[in-house]
């Protein structure tokens, strides 16, 4: 619903012109086109923007004259019933009283099913627009709501912003001990119908309790017959369930109330997404059946509409259980009530061609106006209804056919990362509803309509990719396939004391550090690395990202080592005194800060789950935290040289330690060899897992490979100016 403004919401018409659709007066027509009989419609404010765009399009392209007045769904249904309108636009199914009006008016002589059909023309996500600031006055812009959260807020079960149920998905609300002000539609609205339908289906127990409470309350005497019968209702219960609920008339009204800097404080409402976007106000992400929190943009709302049950009687039952991660619900459907009998065929031809355009080329314009293009299962229902309008042209006028094959498919490998790109398909008057990328499994990877590029992380192997497009016209032909081979990726980096990086194998030079670094840690996929200095200042390179501030260190304490999580989205810093600092998605599992160490901490490694880590002292002491398992140490042995590194076995069931003289100590691990007893030019100062064994590096850049992988090189014949102080490796 919305402001009454002759079919265009106030403040929105300029946006239509700026989008370049060439809006024309409804009476304009293309030179040389035949002038069909004019038709007049009216009704839903929510549908007004796309309807006006379609009117301009068909006037320009086909010389059709279509009038429209936006006065709300009730106006549209009443005018259609009494014959003053040739079609009526509604955004919720007719009530029993409205069906009786139809039966007593336009449809007096025939059964309702033989009198009119409902043509779905566009959709919209129901947005949950909110006005919330935190305790220091900054606007809260992110809100995640589960299905239960939504239904509980608008039935009074959740009444505080810091309710533990809300805080579970929104930690930022924990300190907001303030009441929620639900803002309701005071009129019969499509948004109210969609949300009540949503709650009845997804939270039946909560809704049943709400219904029983209203039925047993004096306040419930004013509730709609549909609500009291346990059915979806366009008139949300106004009284009884919350003293803070505020009824406001029409979509523009509720949007303006919530956006008001005074009255709207701490409020939330539901309404078509375009109204919130016009005011540039935040809307909640809603958790779908796949468990993902998704916003109500056009593509997500289209995905939410797909797969439901649509009928030409104007009923739509969504599929709330589909596990499409892109899907957003609840959603509104806008319908056009069109006669299927007793109608002037000349007018019928105009109306049918107008509605055909709405379901084909008009869907792209609807998306640009923040409406949701209808999925093919809904447009097919619309085509069937249009075919029944007296005077409708042949079915081929409506059905544009499937899209073309996407062109110029190209795959490019960058290590284990593969970029797949293609040119957009031609929808032949229909908007593209999505792309299907094939080649990963026997099922396609489903992509949104505006995506013509994707980056994939792939294991070694040979892959053949192809892509096809979908629209309301069907599934289009596939692109020309492209085949690519992903070779096993392996490599390592040496870190010099001057911050210089020396890459070997597939490792890439992604940048050098400044200052005086002490340690390096890689992302597991080889696409980035972190370098830390003794103060804990972390530099990031490639796809690695720095998290948080440097740690506050004690006197004589300094950072000695860094280890990354298995996701590559976090890391730990460890100090000589045995303290651990967690960043990003790394968690703190304990440290040695309360223990007097026999030797400083010199090395570390994370467990493969990222739920634990090892610290190694220079005396060979091994300290385990989280899910790290202890298999032994050299802490009780007298060593010739201090321990400088640790490497886990491939199965992570054991580990190796190395001393600076190249001696290796195996714990629950096969012994692969060592440099113990061999005169080295420079001392060993690092150890990393590699293949089925390990690599050790000396300060002159010499590398000693005890693994089943090919030797990738060293700096032994060309020693660096600054000594090597660390090594990091990755294996695909």
PLY file of the C-alpha trace (Angstrom):
ply
format ascii 1.0
element vertex 732
property float x
property float y
property float z
element edge 731
property int vertex1
property int vertex2
end_header
0.00 0.00 0.00
1.18 3.64 -0.14
0.45 7.30 -0.85
-2.34 8.05 -3.31
-0.64 9.82 -6.19
-2.19 8.83 -9.47
-0.19 5.64 -9.77
3.26 6.90 -8.75
4.53 7.07 -5.18
5.67 10.55 -4.19
9.43 10.95 -4.52
9.87 7.90 -6.74
9.04 9.05 -10.27
12.40 10.75 -10.90
14.14 7.45 -10.19
12.26 5.83 -13.05
13.39 8.45 -15.53
17.00 8.29 -14.37
17.12 4.57 -15.02
16.77 5.25 -18.73
13.53 3.41 -19.45
12.08 6.45 -21.25
8.84 6.90 -19.35
6.19 8.45 -21.62
2.70 9.75 -21.08
0.23 6.89 -21.11
-1.43 8.23 -24.24
1.78 8.35 -26.29
2.16 5.83 -29.05
4.66 4.81 -31.66
4.15 6.38 -35.08
2.42 3.96 -37.39
1.17 1.64 -34.64
-2.49 0.65 -34.54
-4.51 2.08 -31.67
-6.19 -0.78 -29.80
-9.10 -0.16 -27.44
-7.96 1.55 -24.24
-8.16 -0.22 -20.89
-8.24 1.24 -17.39
-6.94 -0.37 -14.23
-6.26 0.54 -10.66
-5.40 -0.75 -7.22
-2.19 -1.63 -5.44
0.20 1.21 -4.59
3.01 -1.34 -4.22
2.64 -2.31 -7.90
2.33 1.29 -9.12
5.96 1.93 -10.12
6.40 -1.15 -12.34
2.86 -0.78 -13.73
3.55 2.80 -14.78
6.81 1.72 -16.39
5.02 -1.02 -18.32
2.32 1.43 -19.42
5.00 3.70 -20.88
6.75 0.73 -22.54
3.64 -0.61 -24.30
2.59 2.88 -25.37
5.98 3.38 -27.01
6.44 -0.12 -28.44
2.90 -1.19 -29.35
0.77 1.98 -29.29
-1.36 0.66 -26.43
-3.25 2.99 -24.11
-3.41 1.66 -20.54
-4.57 3.83 -17.62
-3.88 3.14 -13.96
-4.83 4.73 -10.62
-3.03 3.70 -7.44
-5.57 3.73 -4.61
-4.81 0.46 -2.83
-5.79 -3.17 -3.33
-9.30 -2.67 -1.95
-9.93 0.06 -4.52
-8.67 -2.18 -7.30
-10.86 -5.10 -6.30
-13.97 -2.96 -5.79
-13.53 -1.21 -9.15
-12.98 -4.52 -10.91
-16.07 -5.96 -9.20
-18.39 -3.12 -10.23
-16.95 -2.90 -13.77
-15.50 0.59 -13.48
-12.00 -0.91 -13.93
-10.99 -3.35 -16.67
-8.35 -4.87 -14.39
-7.63 -4.58 -10.70
-4.20 -4.82 -9.07
-3.99 -6.45 -5.63
-1.16 -7.53 -3.36
-3.05 -10.10 -1.27
-5.83 -12.59 -2.00
-9.43 -11.36 -1.77
-11.15 -11.83 1.58
-14.42 -13.74 1.82
-16.29 -10.41 1.92
-14.50 -9.19 -1.20
-15.28 -12.43 -3.02
-18.94 -11.86 -2.15
-18.66 -8.38 -3.69
-17.28 -9.92 -6.89
-20.04 -12.52 -6.91
-22.63 -9.78 -6.62
-21.07 -7.56 -9.26
-19.03 -8.43 -12.35
-19.43 -12.16 -11.69
-23.13 -12.18 -10.83
-24.10 -14.36 -13.78
-21.34 -16.99 -13.59
-19.13 -18.90 -11.21
-16.13 -16.91 -10.02
-13.67 -19.29 -11.77
-15.48 -18.60 -15.07
-15.44 -14.84 -14.53
-11.85 -13.81 -13.82
-8.30 -15.03 -13.31
-5.47 -13.57 -11.26
-2.26 -12.93 -13.20
0.90 -12.72 -11.04
2.86 -9.73 -12.35
5.65 -8.97 -9.88
6.88 -9.67 -6.37
8.72 -8.02 -3.51
10.62 -9.09 -0.44
8.91 -8.09 2.80
11.60 -6.03 4.51
11.92 -5.63 8.27
12.91 -1.97 8.49
14.22 -0.83 11.87
15.37 2.34 13.63
17.90 1.46 16.30
20.94 3.20 17.75
23.43 1.83 20.25
24.19 3.27 23.67
26.64 5.84 22.27
24.23 7.11 19.63
25.54 5.28 16.53
22.97 3.74 14.21
22.77 -0.05 14.24
22.86 -1.11 10.59
23.02 -4.91 10.87
20.27 -7.05 12.35
19.93 -10.82 11.88
16.50 -12.29 12.58
15.57 -15.96 12.69
12.08 -17.03 11.70
11.20 -17.38 15.36
12.54 -13.88 16.12
10.23 -12.30 13.53
7.09 -14.07 14.67
7.93 -13.57 18.36
8.49 -9.80 17.95
5.18 -9.25 16.16
3.16 -11.38 18.59
4.65 -9.82 21.75
6.70 -12.84 22.86
9.94 -10.87 22.41
9.60 -7.31 23.69
13.17 -6.19 24.49
16.05 -5.54 22.09
18.44 -7.38 24.42
16.27 -10.48 24.64
18.69 -13.47 24.79
17.05 -15.00 21.72
17.90 -11.89 19.65
21.36 -11.54 21.18
22.23 -15.10 20.08
22.39 -13.86 16.47
23.16 -10.22 17.31
25.80 -9.81 20.04
25.71 -6.03 19.49
22.24 -5.95 21.10
23.38 -7.33 24.48
23.59 -3.92 26.14
20.43 -2.42 24.57
18.02 -2.87 27.47
15.18 -1.09 25.69
11.65 -1.99 24.61
10.84 -2.92 21.02
8.17 -0.77 19.38
6.41 -2.89 16.68
4.82 -0.70 13.98
1.84 -2.35 12.26
-0.26 -1.71 9.19
-3.61 -0.26 10.24
-5.09 -1.27 6.87
-5.54 -4.53 4.99
-2.02 -4.99 3.54
-0.09 -7.47 1.44
2.85 -7.29 3.87
0.64 -8.30 6.81
-0.77 -11.17 4.78
2.70 -12.40 3.79
4.12 -12.23 7.34
1.10 -13.97 8.89
1.32 -16.71 6.23
5.05 -16.99 7.02
4.51 -17.35 10.78
1.62 -19.83 10.44
3.85 -22.08 8.32
7.23 -21.69 10.03
6.27 -21.18 13.71
2.91 -22.95 14.08
3.09 -23.42 17.86
3.89 -19.76 18.49
1.12 -18.65 16.14
-1.40 -21.02 17.69
-0.67 -19.53 21.13
-1.04 -16.02 19.70
-4.36 -16.92 18.09
-5.69 -18.49 21.29
-4.66 -15.45 23.32
-6.47 -13.08 20.94
-9.56 -15.31 20.76
-9.79 -15.28 24.55
-9.28 -11.52 24.84
-11.76 -8.70 24.46
-9.16 -6.98 22.28
-9.50 -9.82 19.77
-13.10 -8.96 18.99
-11.88 -6.54 16.33
-9.63 -9.06 14.60
-10.38 -10.15 11.04
-12.49 -13.26 10.37
-9.56 -14.76 8.48
-7.23 -14.37 11.49
-9.80 -15.79 13.93
-10.23 -18.77 11.61
-6.47 -19.47 11.75
-5.83 -18.26 8.20
-3.36 -15.68 6.87
-4.71 -12.17 7.29
-4.09 -8.83 5.66
-5.20 -7.06 8.85
-2.71 -7.75 11.63
-4.29 -7.84 15.11
-4.10 -4.25 16.36
-4.70 -4.59 20.10
-4.21 -6.86 23.07
-0.83 -8.44 22.45
1.48 -5.43 23.00
1.03 -2.09 24.71
3.82 -0.69 22.51
2.37 -1.75 19.13
1.67 1.27 16.89
-0.85 0.91 14.01
-0.10 3.25 11.09
-1.91 3.35 7.74
-0.27 2.33 4.46
3.28 1.41 3.46
4.42 5.01 3.16
2.92 5.70 6.58
4.70 2.89 8.44
7.97 3.67 6.61
7.78 7.36 7.54
6.97 6.52 11.16
9.94 4.19 11.59
12.27 6.62 9.80
11.20 9.51 12.04
14.19 10.47 14.23
11.93 10.93 17.25
8.82 8.76 17.06
10.59 5.94 15.23
13.24 5.34 17.89
13.57 1.60 18.81
10.88 0.64 16.26
10.62 -2.09 13.65
8.03 -2.76 10.95
7.40 -4.95 7.90
6.74 -3.52 4.44
7.77 -3.97 0.79
11.52 -3.55 0.47
11.35 -0.59 -1.95
9.88 1.67 0.75
12.82 1.09 3.09
15.32 1.53 0.25
13.79 4.85 -0.80
14.49 6.11 2.72
17.92 4.49 2.84
17.09 2.79 6.11
18.57 -0.53 7.24
16.56 -3.74 6.96
17.11 -7.04 8.73
18.67 -10.16 7.26
16.28 -13.09 7.67
17.45 -16.65 8.23
16.18 -19.00 5.53
15.65 -22.77 5.62
19.28 -23.29 4.57
20.39 -21.47 7.72
21.77 -18.41 5.92
20.89 -14.83 6.86
19.82 -13.07 3.64
18.58 -9.57 2.82
15.44 -8.78 0.76
17.10 -7.71 -2.51
15.40 -8.47 -5.82
17.39 -11.61 -6.66
16.93 -13.14 -3.19
13.19 -12.40 -3.17
12.87 -13.99 -6.64
14.59 -17.09 -5.29
12.18 -17.06 -2.35
9.16 -16.95 -4.67
10.36 -19.91 -6.75
9.04 -23.38 -6.02
5.78 -22.34 -4.38
2.27 -23.22 -5.49
0.63 -20.54 -7.63
-2.93 -20.66 -8.96
-4.87 -18.40 -11.29
-7.46 -17.91 -8.54
-4.96 -15.55 -6.88
-3.62 -17.92 -4.25
0.08 -18.49 -3.63
1.56 -20.91 -1.09
5.32 -20.42 -0.65
7.75 -23.28 -0.18
9.28 -22.31 3.15
11.40 -25.45 3.44
13.59 -25.23 0.33
17.30 -25.08 1.10
18.38 -22.46 -1.43
21.05 -20.42 0.34
20.13 -17.31 -1.73
16.42 -17.46 -0.89
14.66 -14.66 1.03
11.21 -14.98 2.59
8.55 -13.72 3.34
7.57 -12.19 -0.01
4.60 -10.34 -1.51
3.00 -11.24 -4.84
1.28 -8.51 -6.88
-1.61 -9.74 -9.04
-3.71 -8.30 -11.84
-7.35 -9.44 -11.79
-8.32 -9.97 -15.44
-11.68 -11.04 -16.92
-11.85 -14.37 -18.70
-15.45 -14.02 -19.97
-17.96 -11.34 -20.90
-15.29 -8.82 -21.91
-14.88 -6.78 -25.10
-12.31 -8.70 -27.22
-10.78 -5.44 -28.46
-10.10 -4.40 -24.89
-9.05 -7.96 -24.12
-6.38 -7.78 -26.82
-4.96 -4.59 -25.27
-5.05 -5.98 -21.73
-3.51 -9.30 -22.76
-0.65 -7.65 -24.65
-0.01 -5.30 -21.71
0.14 -8.21 -19.26
2.29 -10.23 -21.67
4.81 -7.41 -21.68
4.68 -7.24 -17.87
5.68 -10.93 -17.68
8.41 -10.72 -20.32
10.40 -7.58 -21.02
8.73 -5.78 -18.11
10.34 -8.00 -15.50
13.74 -6.36 -16.00
12.17 -2.95 -15.32
10.55 -4.33 -12.16
13.94 -5.46 -10.87
15.42 -2.01 -11.50
12.60 -0.57 -9.38
13.54 -2.87 -6.47
10.79 -5.39 -7.18
11.44 -9.10 -7.55
11.24 -10.58 -11.06
8.93 -13.57 -11.02
10.44 -17.06 -11.37
9.44 -19.13 -14.38
6.92 -21.29 -12.50
4.94 -18.15 -11.66
5.16 -16.51 -15.09
3.94 -19.76 -16.66
0.82 -19.52 -14.48
0.46 -15.93 -15.66
0.74 -16.93 -19.32
-2.02 -19.51 -18.82
-4.30 -16.88 -17.26
-3.58 -14.33 -20.04
-4.48 -16.91 -22.69
-8.04 -17.02 -21.24
-8.68 -13.27 -21.65
-11.20 -12.71 -24.50
-9.33 -11.38 -27.56
-5.87 -12.43 -26.28
-3.27 -12.84 -29.06
-1.57 -16.14 -29.76
0.43 -17.75 -26.98
3.67 -17.12 -28.87
3.26 -13.38 -28.33
3.80 -13.91 -24.61
6.36 -16.66 -24.58
9.73 -15.33 -25.69
11.50 -18.69 -25.47
14.65 -19.58 -23.52
17.74 -17.37 -23.40
20.73 -17.73 -25.69
23.84 -19.66 -24.75
26.33 -17.61 -22.72
29.31 -16.78 -24.94
33.07 -16.54 -24.42
33.36 -18.98 -21.52
36.93 -18.80 -20.26
38.80 -20.53 -17.44
42.08 -19.24 -16.02
44.12 -20.96 -13.31
46.16 -19.20 -10.66
47.59 -22.05 -8.65
44.67 -23.87 -7.07
42.35 -20.93 -7.84
40.39 -20.98 -11.07
38.55 -17.96 -12.50
35.56 -18.88 -14.69
33.96 -16.05 -16.68
31.46 -15.71 -19.54
29.43 -13.11 -21.40
25.83 -12.52 -20.35
23.15 -14.46 -22.22
20.43 -12.72 -24.26
17.05 -13.22 -22.58
14.99 -12.33 -25.70
12.77 -9.79 -23.89
12.85 -11.81 -20.67
15.22 -11.04 -17.80
17.78 -13.70 -17.01
16.75 -15.37 -13.74
20.05 -17.16 -13.11
22.98 -19.18 -14.43
23.89 -22.82 -13.88
27.60 -23.62 -13.85
28.39 -27.27 -14.58
31.57 -29.26 -14.16
32.16 -29.57 -10.43
29.67 -32.37 -9.65
26.70 -33.95 -11.39
24.61 -31.01 -10.14
25.08 -27.39 -11.27
26.30 -24.54 -9.11
23.36 -22.11 -9.15
24.36 -18.47 -9.57
22.33 -15.21 -9.51
21.37 -13.44 -12.77
23.90 -10.61 -12.44
26.92 -12.90 -11.95
29.10 -13.76 -14.95
32.29 -14.58 -13.08
33.25 -16.90 -10.24
36.50 -17.87 -8.53
36.81 -21.48 -7.38
39.30 -23.26 -5.10
40.01 -26.63 -6.71
42.00 -29.74 -5.89
44.48 -31.03 -8.48
42.77 -32.65 -11.47
41.22 -32.01 -14.88
37.97 -30.02 -15.03
35.58 -29.20 -17.87
33.18 -26.31 -17.28
30.13 -25.08 -19.16
27.31 -22.71 -18.24
23.71 -22.13 -19.27
21.16 -19.43 -18.47
17.58 -19.56 -17.19
14.62 -17.22 -17.63
10.85 -17.41 -17.55
11.17 -18.76 -21.10
13.00 -21.85 -19.88
16.53 -23.24 -19.71
18.80 -22.03 -22.51
21.46 -23.98 -24.41
24.89 -24.48 -22.87
27.97 -22.47 -23.66
30.95 -23.99 -25.43
32.80 -25.98 -22.73
36.31 -25.16 -21.57
38.75 -27.62 -20.00
41.52 -26.79 -17.55
44.09 -28.85 -15.67
45.02 -28.01 -12.07
48.45 -29.26 -11.17
49.45 -30.06 -7.59
50.69 -26.90 -5.93
53.59 -26.86 -3.52
56.25 -24.41 -2.52
57.92 -22.51 0.26
59.16 -19.08 1.21
62.31 -18.11 3.10
62.27 -14.97 5.24
65.40 -12.88 5.55
66.29 -10.80 8.60
65.87 -7.72 6.40
62.28 -8.71 5.54
63.08 -9.99 2.05
61.03 -12.98 0.84
62.59 -15.71 -1.33
59.95 -17.94 -3.03
60.51 -21.46 -4.37
58.29 -23.84 -6.35
54.76 -22.54 -6.83
55.10 -20.03 -4.00
54.73 -16.46 -5.21
56.62 -13.34 -4.17
53.75 -11.33 -2.67
55.77 -8.62 -0.99
58.61 -7.95 1.44
58.37 -6.82 5.04
59.94 -3.70 6.47
61.63 -3.31 9.83
63.07 -6.30 11.68
60.83 -9.35 11.20
61.09 -12.49 13.33
58.66 -15.03 11.84
56.39 -15.88 8.88
53.15 -17.90 8.62
51.35 -18.79 5.35
47.72 -19.22 4.38
47.15 -22.90 3.72
46.30 -22.33 0.05
49.56 -20.51 -0.66
47.85 -17.27 -1.69
49.18 -15.11 1.13
51.30 -14.87 4.25
51.81 -12.86 7.43
55.10 -11.59 8.82
55.48 -10.39 12.41
58.20 -8.42 14.15
59.30 -8.76 17.78
56.72 -6.17 18.93
53.85 -8.13 17.35
53.32 -5.74 14.45
51.90 -8.01 11.73
52.20 -7.27 8.00
49.94 -9.06 5.52
50.59 -10.01 1.90
48.48 -11.53 -0.88
45.09 -12.67 0.40
46.17 -12.66 4.05
44.40 -10.08 6.22
45.69 -8.48 9.41
43.36 -8.64 12.43
43.43 -6.41 15.50
46.14 -4.39 17.20
49.59 -5.48 18.29
49.72 -7.09 21.74
50.71 -5.27 24.90
53.96 -6.91 25.97
55.67 -7.14 29.33
59.23 -5.96 30.04
61.79 -8.16 28.26
58.98 -9.93 26.40
58.95 -10.17 22.62
57.07 -12.08 19.92
59.03 -15.03 18.55
56.63 -16.99 16.37
53.29 -16.83 14.49
50.93 -19.65 13.39
47.85 -19.42 11.15
44.46 -21.11 11.53
43.46 -23.76 9.00
40.90 -21.37 7.44
43.51 -18.71 6.72
41.28 -16.17 8.46
43.19 -15.80 11.70
46.45 -16.42 13.54
48.18 -16.60 16.91
51.24 -14.70 18.11
53.46 -16.38 20.72
56.09 -14.71 22.87
59.37 -15.84 24.38
57.64 -15.90 27.78
55.01 -18.36 26.54
52.07 -16.01 26.15
49.57 -16.52 23.28
47.48 -13.84 21.52
44.59 -14.84 19.22
43.42 -12.83 16.20
40.67 -13.23 13.57
38.98 -16.62 13.86
41.74 -17.96 16.10
40.67 -18.77 19.68
42.70 -18.63 22.86
43.23 -22.12 24.33
45.72 -21.27 27.07
49.42 -20.43 27.40
52.47 -20.68 29.67
52.27 -17.18 31.12
52.02 -18.47 34.71
54.86 -21.00 34.36
58.61 -20.42 34.70
60.14 -21.80 31.50
63.51 -23.55 31.24
63.99 -21.98 27.84
62.19 -19.34 25.79
59.40 -20.27 23.35
60.97 -20.38 19.87
58.45 -22.13 17.60
54.75 -22.99 17.28
52.32 -24.86 15.05
48.50 -25.06 14.97
46.50 -28.28 14.91
44.68 -29.08 11.62
41.28 -28.27 13.14
42.40 -24.84 14.30
41.18 -25.76 17.78
44.59 -26.02 19.40
48.33 -25.38 19.09
51.80 -26.45 20.19
54.49 -24.20 21.69
58.13 -25.30 21.66
60.80 -24.14 24.08
64.48 -23.91 23.18
65.13 -26.76 25.65
62.85 -29.01 23.60
59.86 -28.66 25.93
56.56 -29.29 24.08
53.46 -27.55 25.45
50.03 -28.52 24.11
46.76 -26.58 24.19
43.23 -27.21 22.91
43.06 -30.42 20.88
46.87 -30.66 20.49
48.15 -34.01 21.81
51.41 -34.54 23.70
53.66 -37.33 22.33
56.90 -36.50 24.09
59.67 -33.89 24.26
63.38 -33.38 24.86
62.76 -31.23 27.91
64.42 -33.83 30.17
67.41 -34.42 27.86
70.73 -32.65 27.69
70.99 -31.30 24.15
74.08 -30.43 22.14
72.24 -27.45 20.64
68.90 -25.72 21.36
65.70 -26.80 19.63
64.57 -24.29 16.97
61.52 -25.80 15.26
58.61 -28.25 15.13
56.77 -29.91 12.23
53.66 -32.13 12.47
53.35 -35.44 10.63
50.96 -35.53 7.63
48.35 -37.34 9.71
48.96 -34.93 12.59
49.40 -37.90 14.94
52.96 -36.99 15.85
55.70 -34.43 15.30
59.40 -33.81 14.72
61.66 -31.38 16.54
64.89 -30.02 15.11
67.90 -28.54 16.90
70.17 -25.85 15.48
72.82 -28.47 14.62
70.32 -30.27 12.36
69.57 -33.08 14.78
65.99 -34.36 14.48
63.88 -35.91 17.25
60.82 -37.93 16.20
57.81 -38.40 18.50
55.18 -40.86 17.32
56.57 -40.07 13.87
58.83 -41.90 11.38
62.42 -40.72 11.34
63.14 -39.28 7.85
66.74 -38.27 8.41
68.76 -35.41 9.92
71.90 -33.33 9.59
73.16 -34.31 13.02
76.86 -35.11 12.86
77.31 -33.20 9.59
79.41 -30.04 9.61
77.08 -27.22 8.57
78.14 -23.88 7.13
75.48 -22.15 9.22
73.12 -23.21 11.96
69.63 -24.55 11.25
66.93 -22.15 12.42
63.66 -23.50 11.04
61.61 -26.63 10.31
58.36 -27.10 8.33
56.22 -30.07 7.31
56.63 -30.95 3.63
55.20 -33.94 1.76
55.59 -37.01 3.97
58.41 -35.41 5.94
60.04 -32.08 6.57
62.36 -29.34 5.38
64.95 -27.62 7.54
66.56 -24.31 6.64
69.87 -22.80 7.73
70.64 -19.10 8.15
72.68 -19.08 4.90
69.58 -20.22 2.93
70.61 -23.85 2.71
67.59 -26.17 2.58
67.71 -29.82 3.65
64.79 -31.84 2.25
63.71 -35.02 4.03
60.45 -35.71 2.17
59.00 -37.50 -0.84
58.62 -34.27 -2.80
60.94 -32.89 -5.44
63.63 -30.53 -4.20
62.58 -26.98 -5.11
65.83 -25.16 -4.45
67.79 -23.16 -1.89
70.07 -20.15 -1.55
73.14 -22.17 -0.55
75.05 -21.26 -3.74
73.96 -17.62 -3.54
73.73 -16.71 0.14
71.60 -13.65 0.93
73.05 -10.47 2.36
70.90 -10.81 5.48
70.62 -14.20 7.20
67.53 -16.35 6.72
65.46 -16.42 9.91
62.45 -18.53 8.92
60.70 -20.76 6.39
57.02 -21.38 5.55
55.58 -23.98 3.17
52.28 -25.06 1.68
51.07 -28.24 -0.03
47.92 -28.64 -2.12
0 1
1 2
2 3
3 4
4 5
5 6
6 7
7 8
8 9
9 10
10 11
11 12
12 13
13 14
14 15
15 16
16 17
17 18
18 19
19 20
20 21
21 22
22 23
23 24
24 25
25 26
26 27
27 28
28 29
29 30
30 31
31 32
32 33
33 34
34 35
35 36
36 37
37 38
38 39
39 40
40 41
41 42
42 43
43 44
44 45
45 46
46 47
47 48
48 49
49 50
50 51
51 52
52 53
53 54
54 55
55 56
56 57
57 58
58 59
59 60
60 61
61 62
62 63
63 64
64 65
65 66
66 67
67 68
68 69
69 70
70 71
71 72
72 73
73 74
74 75
75 76
76 77
77 78
78 79
79 80
80 81
81 82
82 83
83 84
84 85
85 86
86 87
87 88
88 89
89 90
90 91
91 92
92 93
93 94
94 95
95 96
96 97
97 98
98 99
99 100
100 101
101 102
102 103
103 104
104 105
105 106
106 107
107 108
108 109
109 110
110 111
111 112
112 113
113 114
114 115
115 116
116 117
117 118
118 119
119 120
120 121
121 122
122 123
123 124
124 125
125 126
126 127
127 128
128 129
129 130
130 131
131 132
132 133
133 134
134 135
135 136
136 137
137 138
138 139
139 140
140 141
141 142
142 143
143 144
144 145
145 146
146 147
147 148
148 149
149 150
150 151
151 152
152 153
153 154
154 155
155 156
156 157
157 158
158 159
159 160
160 161
161 162
162 163
163 164
164 165
165 166
166 167
167 168
168 169
169 170
170 171
171 172
172 173
173 174
174 175
175 176
176 177
177 178
178 179
179 180
180 181
181 182
182 183
183 184
184 185
185 186
186 187
187 188
188 189
189 190
190 191
191 192
192 193
193 194
194 195
195 196
196 197
197 198
198 199
199 200
200 201
201 202
202 203
203 204
204 205
205 206
206 207
207 208
208 209
209 210
210 211
211 212
212 213
213 214
214 215
215 216
216 217
217 218
218 219
219 220
220 221
221 222
222 223
223 224
224 225
225 226
226 227
227 228
228 229
229 230
230 231
231 232
232 233
233 234
234 235
235 236
236 237
237 238
238 239
239 240
240 241
241 242
242 243
243 244
244 245
245 246
246 247
247 248
248 249
249 250
250 251
251 252
252 253
253 254
254 255
255 256
256 257
257 258
258 259
259 260
260 261
261 262
262 263
263 264
264 265
265 266
266 267
267 268
268 269
269 270
270 271
271 272
272 273
273 274
274 275
275 276
276 277
277 278
278 279
279 280
280 281
281 282
282 283
283 284
284 285
285 286
286 287
287 288
288 289
289 290
290 291
291 292
292 293
293 294
294 295
295 296
296 297
297 298
298 299
299 300
300 301
301 302
302 303
303 304
304 305
305 306
306 307
307 308
308 309
309 310
310 311
311 312
312 313
313 314
314 315
315 316
316 317
317 318
318 319
319 320
320 321
321 322
322 323
323 324
324 325
325 326
326 327
327 328
328 329
329 330
330 331
331 332
332 333
333 334
334 335
335 336
336 337
337 338
338 339
339 340
340 341
341 342
342 343
343 344
344 345
345 346
346 347
347 348
348 349
349 350
350 351
351 352
352 353
353 354
354 355
355 356
356 357
357 358
358 359
359 360
360 361
361 362
362 363
363 364
364 365
365 366
366 367
367 368
368 369
369 370
370 371
371 372
372 373
373 374
374 375
375 376
376 377
377 378
378 379
379 380
380 381
381 382
382 383
383 384
384 385
385 386
386 387
387 388
388 389
389 390
390 391
391 392
392 393
393 394
394 395
395 396
396 397
397 398
398 399
399 400
400 401
401 402
402 403
403 404
404 405
405 406
406 407
407 408
408 409
409 410
410 411
411 412
412 413
413 414
414 415
415 416
416 417
417 418
418 419
419 420
420 421
421 422
422 423
423 424
424 425
425 426
426 427
427 428
428 429
429 430
430 431
431 432
432 433
433 434
434 435
435 436
436 437
437 438
438 439
439 440
440 441
441 442
442 443
443 444
444 445
445 446
446 447
447 448
448 449
449 450
450 451
451 452
452 453
453 454
454 455
455 456
456 457
457 458
458 459
459 460
460 461
461 462
462 463
463 464
464 465
465 466
466 467
467 468
468 469
469 470
470 471
471 472
472 473
473 474
474 475
475 476
476 477
477 478
478 479
479 480
480 481
481 482
482 483
483 484
484 485
485 486
486 487
487 488
488 489
489 490
490 491
491 492
492 493
493 494
494 495
495 496
496 497
497 498
498 499
499 500
500 501
501 502
502 503
503 504
504 505
505 506
506 507
507 508
508 509
509 510
510 511
511 512
512 513
513 514
514 515
515 516
516 517
517 518
518 519
519 520
520 521
521 522
522 523
523 524
524 525
525 526
526 527
527 528
528 529
529 530
530 531
531 532
532 533
533 534
534 535
535 536
536 537
537 538
538 539
539 540
540 541
541 542
542 543
543 544
544 545
545 546
546 547
547 548
548 549
549 550
550 551
551 552
552 553
553 554
554 555
555 556
556 557
557 558
558 559
559 560
560 561
561 562
562 563
563 564
564 565
565 566
566 567
567 568
568 569
569 570
570 571
571 572
572 573
573 574
574 575
575 576
576 577
577 578
578 579
579 580
580 581
581 582
582 583
583 584
584 585
585 586
586 587
587 588
588 589
589 590
590 591
591 592
592 593
593 594
594 595
595 596
596 597
597 598
598 599
599 600
600 601
601 602
602 603
603 604
604 605
605 606
606 607
607 608
608 609
609 610
610 611
611 612
612 613
613 614
614 615
615 616
616 617
617 618
618 619
619 620
620 621
621 622
622 623
623 624
624 625
625 626
626 627
627 628
628 629
629 630
630 631
631 632
632 633
633 634
634 635
635 636
636 637
637 638
638 639
639 640
640 641
641 642
642 643
643 644
644 645
645 646
646 647
647 648
648 649
649 650
650 651
651 652
652 653
653 654
654 655
655 656
656 657
657 658
658 659
659 660
660 661
661 662
662 663
663 664
664 665
665 666
666 667
667 668
668 669
669 670
670 671
671 672
672 673
673 674
674 675
675 676
676 677
677 678
678 679
679 680
680 681
681 682
682 683
683 684
684 685
685 686
686 687
687 688
688 689
689 690
690 691
691 692
692 693
693 694
694 695
695 696
696 697
697 698
698 699
699 700
700 701
701 702
702 703
703 704
704 705
705 706
706 707
707 708
708 709
709 710
710 711
711 712
712 713
713 714
714 715
715 716
716 717
717 718
718 719
719 720
720 721
721 722
722 723
723 724
724 725
725 726
726 727
727 728
728 729
729 730
730 731
